[in-house]
Amino acid sequence: MEDTPLRRDDTDATTTRPDAPRRSAPADDEEFVAIVAPYEDAPDECTIFPAGLAEDELLTTWLSAQEGSYVALAEMR
């Protein structure tokens, strides 16, 4: 899967529909991809999504956080 440039655009935000299908909890061996998008005028942003998603699933199955709002897993254990 190629890394694609991420665009910071709040107009792309969507809301969750109560009737939308939900994925089950991830398996212990499920792989995830993390892409960090650097910004000169804002904190860097990390987006995480399951590897191997179909393009239509990728549009709605992701999580993004700005630098400073996430920590290393080892720090939380």
C-alpha positions as CSV (number, residue, x, y, z in Angstrom):
1,M,0.0,0.0,0.0
2,E,1.5,3.3,-1.0
3,D,1.5,6.2,1.4
4,T,-0.7,9.0,0.2
5,P,-0.5,12.6,1.2
6,L,-3.0,13.5,3.9
7,R,-4.9,16.7,3.7
8,R,-5.9,18.8,6.8
9,D,-9.5,19.7,6.0
10,D,-12.2,19.8,8.6
11,T,-14.9,19.8,5.9
12,D,-14.2,16.1,5.4
13,A,-15.3,15.2,8.9
14,T,-18.2,12.9,9.1
15,T,-20.6,11.8,11.9
16,T,-21.2,8.2,12.9
17,R,-24.7,6.9,12.0
18,P,-26.3,4.7,14.7
19,D,-27.4,2.2,12.0
20,A,-23.9,2.0,10.5
21,P,-22.4,-1.5,10.5
22,R,-19.7,-1.9,13.2
23,R,-16.5,-3.9,13.0
24,S,-15.8,-6.5,15.6
25,A,-12.9,-6.0,18.0
26,P,-9.5,-6.4,16.2
27,A,-7.8,-9.7,16.5
28,D,-4.6,-9.9,18.4
29,D,-2.6,-10.5,15.2
30,E,-4.3,-7.8,13.1
31,E,-1.8,-5.4,11.5
32,F,-2.2,-1.7,11.4
33,V,-0.6,1.1,9.3
34,A,0.4,4.4,10.9
35,I,1.2,7.5,8.7
36,V,2.5,10.7,10.2
37,A,1.6,13.8,8.2
38,P,3.9,16.8,9.1
39,Y,2.5,20.3,9.1
40,E,4.4,23.5,9.3
41,D,1.6,25.6,10.7
42,A,0.0,22.9,13.0
43,P,1.0,19.9,15.1
44,D,1.9,16.8,13.1
45,E,-0.9,14.3,12.7
46,C,-0.7,10.5,13.0
47,T,-3.4,8.4,11.2
48,I,-3.8,4.7,12.0
49,F,-5.9,2.2,10.1
50,P,-6.0,-1.6,9.6
51,A,-3.8,-2.9,6.9
52,G,-5.4,-4.5,3.8
53,L,-8.7,-2.5,3.8
54,A,-10.6,-2.1,0.6
55,E,-10.7,1.5,-0.7
56,D,-14.3,2.1,0.4
57,E,-13.6,0.7,3.9
58,L,-10.5,3.0,4.2
59,L,-12.7,6.0,3.9
60,T,-14.4,5.3,7.2
61,T,-12.0,3.1,9.2
62,W,-9.3,5.2,10.6
63,L,-8.2,7.2,13.6
64,S,-6.2,10.4,13.6
65,A,-4.5,12.3,16.5
66,Q,-2.4,15.4,16.6
67,E,1.1,15.3,18.0
68,G,1.0,15.9,21.8
69,S,-2.3,13.9,22.2
70,Y,-0.7,10.4,22.0
71,V,1.9,8.7,24.1
72,A,4.1,5.6,23.7
73,L,2.4,2.4,24.8
74,A,5.3,1.5,27.1
75,E,4.6,4.7,29.0
76,M,1.1,3.6,29.8
77,R,1.8,0.1,30.9
